Amino acid sequence: MADEIITEHKENGGWLTINRPDCKNAITSRMWQIISEKISALQGEGARAVVIRGAGSCFAAGADLGELASIESYKDAHSFWQPIKETLDFIAGLEIPTIALIDGPCLGGGCLLATACDMRFASTGSTFGIPVSRLGIVLDDDSVARLTAIVGPSRALELLYCADTISGERAEAIGLVNRCVPPYELDKLVELVVAQISQNAFGSIREAKRSVRRALFPGDATGLLPQHESVVISSYLTSDFRRRIKS
């Protein structure tokens, strides 16, 4: 299991790789927990920024379908959702910069992971989508708030309503990614960004991140509507979801 999440240091940056290419880097509940643990370790070891990427030709295709199909009760759904929610909020709240390096499909939970990061850089072969309406499930307010802060309300609603998959170029056009470049340029671009961050004053970077966060979320950026959590979890128990996940 530990080999499914790999970390390494490059210069002053910590790099985390989702290493399950045979399953399009689908992320299990346990893997979500390990992601948080590994990022905490990278931060503790002095990483000035964290880069998240996927192994092979995929960033992350979302949740593990076997886990989704096995949900039978509210307790099952809560156990499935809680590690995702906690990890996304943890990443969004980190004091050090976070970067998603996206080469290939970035779908569902993978896209939520990318939007929890501060910046996203993608290859021209990447694709993006959040197919929750196709599956009949509900997103938490914090994930929707982050998506809306990145692309604006109309674009966010289009992505959520239509459940379309869009190209890397389209993602750049709507602001979902910072830059979209040919695959052979992607690693070098992200390495350059990490190097630039590492050369600058951490205190200034930390306060800039806090200021942007306060500007976007004047209240608490997490737990905007705690009572909505039961709606999110219950959506995994509907007959509509069960029918769609099996189709």
N, C-alpha and C positions, 0 to 999 in steps of 0.2 A: 504493500500500500504506500509506504513512504516513497518508493521509486516513482509513484505516479505524480508526485510533486517534487521537482528538483530545483535547488537553488545554487547560485554561484555568485562570486564577487567579480566585477570587472571595473578596474579603477576604483572610483568612489561610489559606484552604483551596485545595488543588489538586484540580481535577475532571478525571477521565478518562472519556471516552465511547467505548464500543465502537460504531463507526459503520459497520455493515453491515446496515441494516434490511431490505434486499431479501432477505437470506438469514437473517433472524431473528437477526442478530448472531452467526452461527456463527463460531467462532474458529479460524483456521488456525494451523499451527505457527509461522509467521513472526509472526503477530499476537501470539501468546503472548510471543515474544521482545521485540516492540516494547512490549508492556504493561510489562514489567520496565524497559526503557530509559526509557520516558516517566515512570514513577513515580520512578525514580532522579533524573531531571531535575527533577521537581516538588519532591522533597525537597531537592535541592541549591539550588533557588531560594527555599527558605525556607518551603515549605508546612508548616503546623502539623498538618494532617490531609489525607488523600487520600480523595476520594469517587469510587467507580467506579459507572458507570451504563451503560445501553444506549440507543442512539438509537431513536426511534420507539416502537412499542408492545411492545417486548421487551427484557428484560435481556440474556440470551444463551441460545440454544437448544442450546448444547453445541458439540461438535466439528464440523468441516466434513465432511460425509458423503462428499464426493469424495475427500478425503484418507484417510478410513477405508477406503473401498472399494478404494483403490489399494495398500494394504499387502500385500506379497507375501513378505517375508522378515523375519528377526529384525532385520536392520539397518534396514529400513523402519519396523518397529514401534518400535525404539529411537529413531529419528530423530523419529517422531511423538510419542512419550510424553515424551522428555526435556525439551523446552521447557515442556510443561505442568507437569511435576513441579518443575522449577527455578523457574518463575514462582510457583506456588502456595506453595512453601516460602519464596521471597523475600518475598512479600507477608505471609505469616504471621510472618516474622521482622523486619519493619520496626519501627523504634523509634517512629515517629509513628503515631497512630491511623489506622485504615483503616475506611471505611464503605461498604457496598454499598447503593446506592439502587435498589430493584427495582420496576419497573413493567411487568408482563407476565410471560411465561414465563421461568423461571429453571431450566434443565434441564441434566442431565449435567455437562459441564465448566463450564457457567455456574453451576450450584449449588455445585460445588467451589470456584469462584472466590469466590462469596459467603461460603462457610464459612471461607475463608482470611482473610477480613476480621474485624476486631474486633467490628463491629456490623452489623446488617442491618435496614433499614427498608423496608417494602413497601407497595404499594397493595392495595386490596381486590380488584383485578382480576388480581393476580399468581398464578402457579402455580409449584409446585416439584416436582422429581423427580430421582432419580438412577437411570436405568434400566439399570444395568450388568448385572444378572442377566437382563434381557430380551435383552440383546445378547450375553451369554455372555463378558463380559470381567471383569477383576479390578482392584480399586482398590488403590492403595498404602496401606501402614499409616499414613502420616502423614495422608492425607486422611480415612481412616476414624477415626483418633484425634481429628482436629479435629471431625468430625461428632459423634462420641460425646461429646466434651466439651461440645458445645452442647446436644444433645437427650437424652443418656443412652443407655446400651447398648440397652435394649429398643426405644426409638423408632428408634435408628439401624439396628438389625437389621430392624425392620419396613419402613423405607424401602428398605433394600438387598435384602431378601428379595422383597418384593412388587412393587417397582419402580413403585409407584403415583404418580400425580400428585396433589398436594394443593393446596388453596386457600391464599391468603394468610392468611385467618382461621384455618385449621387450623395453618398454619405458626407463627402467633403463639401459638396454644394450646399447642403442644408445645415452644415456646422456640426454634424455628428462626430466627424473626425477633424483633427487640426490640419493634417496634410495627407494626401494620397499620392504615393510615388510607385514607380516600378519595383517589383519584388527585390531586385538586386541592389536597390538603393536603400531599402528600409532599415536594415540593421545599422548601417553607417549613419543614417539620419538620426536614429534614436540614440546611438552612442554619442553623437555630437551634442544632442540636447542634454543628455546626462552630464557630459563634460562641462557644458556651459553652466548648468545648475551647480555643479560641484565647485566651480570657481567663485561663485558668488556667496555672499554672507548668509549663513543659515538663518540667523535671527530675522533678517529682512524677508527672506523667503517664507519663513513660518508666519510672520505677521501679515504678509500679503495674502497667504492662503486663508488665514483667519478672517481677514477683512472681506475677501470675496465671499466667504461662507456666510458672514453676517449680513452682507448685502443681499444675498440670494434668499437666505432663510432668517429673517429678523428674529423669529422665535427660535426654539430648539429645532435644529435641522433633522433630528431623529425623533421618531415617535410622534409625528405630527398629529395623527389621530389614532391613539393606541386602541380604541374600541374597534377600529377597522380590521384589526388583526384576525378576529374571529371570522369575518367575511372572507378574508384571503384564504384562511385554512379550510373553511367550509366549502370553498369552491372546488377543492380537490375531491369532494365526496358527492358531487352532483351527478345525476344520471347522464347529463350532457357531457361532462368531462370524461366519464368512464366510457361512454360510447365513442367519443372522439379519439381518446388515447389508444383504443383498440382498432381503430379504422386505418 
